[in-house]
Amino acid sequence: VQLQASGGGLVQAGGSLRLSCAARGSIFVVGAIGWYRQAPGKQREWVASITTTTGGTTKYADSVKGRFTVSSDSAKGTSYLQMNNMTPEDTAVYYCAAVRLALAYYCRAGGFTSYGMDYWGKGTLVTVSS
């Protein structure tokens, strides 16, 4: 499975961006998609996740809850991250990743850490100016 995140760019504080994560290859094995970000000098952190089943179960980090929305289009093999009311603290390289086993991913004792993801895409840079 190959993943490619796109849609990053420069946006002013309070603005919006929509990121896309296109999956290619044996996408039927993907059970869930996770969105992560890494700001300069910081560790990679989890942003949001969605299962690939119809209706998709979503989870969000507290820092983005109410502002970001994750969705997926199984027919297109694409996940989206809609980011609204953005702040300079959202500035980071954003990555999408995938796992085969959604249940294990969602039930991890350590939460939605970036460890153990089966597939990663190259990131896309998001810069929010104040």
N, C-alpha and C positions, 0 to 999 in steps of 0.2 A: 504494500500500500504506500503510495506516495501522496504527501500532503503539501499544499502550497497556500500560504496565507498571503492575502493582498488587501489593498484598500487603505493602507496607512498614508499619513501625510501630515501636513501642518494645519492646525485648527486653533482658533482663539478660545479662550476660556468661556464656558457656557455653550460652546458649539457642539456639533455632532459629527460622528464618522461611523461608517459601517464597514467592518472588516469581513472578508470572505475567506473560507478555508475549503479549497477544492480537493477532493480525494480522487485518486486514480488507482486503478489496479483492482485487486480483489477486495473491493469495498464491502462486500457482503460479510466479511469477517469482523467488521468494526462494530463494537457494541456501544461505544460512547466516545464523544469528542470532548476534549478539555481545552480551554483557552488559558494561556499563561502569559505573563509579561515579566520583563526584566529591565529595571531602570538602571541607569549608569551607577556603578559602584554598589549595587544591591543584588541580593540573591533573587533568583527566579521565583515568582509567586503565582499562585493559582488565582484565576479570575472568575471562571464560570465553567460549567459542564452541562452536557445534555446527552441523554441516551438516544440511540438512533431508532428506537422503536416508535411506532406511530403514536403521536401525542407527546413524545419526548419528555422525560423527567429532567427538570432543570435544577441546578444549584448555583448559588452565587456567593462570592466572598462578600463579607460585610462592607468592605470599602466601595463596592460597586452596586450593591443591592439598591434597587429603585432607580438606578441610572442606566444600567446596561441590561440588554436583553439578548439572550442566546437562542438561536433557532436552528433548524436544520431542514433541508429539502432532500429527502432520500432519493427521489427520482433523479435529482441532479448531482447527488453525491457531494453536496455542499452544505457547510455550516456557516452561520452568520453571527457576528457579534455587533449588535447595534449599540453605540455608545452615545449617550446624551448627557447634557449638562456637564461637560467635561471640565476638568481642572488641571492645572499644571502638574499635579501629583499623578496624573494618568500618563504622563510622558514616559514611554518605555518602548522597547521592542516587544511586539506581541507575537506569540507563537500559538499554533494549534497543534494538538497532539491527539492520538487515538489509542484506545485499548480494545482488545478483543472481548474481554470479559467485563461487561458493565456492572454486574452485581458485585464482583470482587472490588472493583474500582470504587463504587459508591459506598461500600461497607468497610473500607480500610480503616484500621484503628488510628492511623496517623493522618487521616483526612486526604484531601486531594493534592498531595504533594506531587512534584514533577517526577519523582522516582518511579520506575516501573512502568512508564508509558511505553507502549509497543512501537509506536510510530511517531515521528516528529517531522514537522515541516520547517522550512526556513522562515525566519521571522519577518515582520513588516514593521517599520518604524513609525511610531505615532508621537508627534510633538504637539504639546498644548501650550500656547503662549498666553502670558498673563496680560 
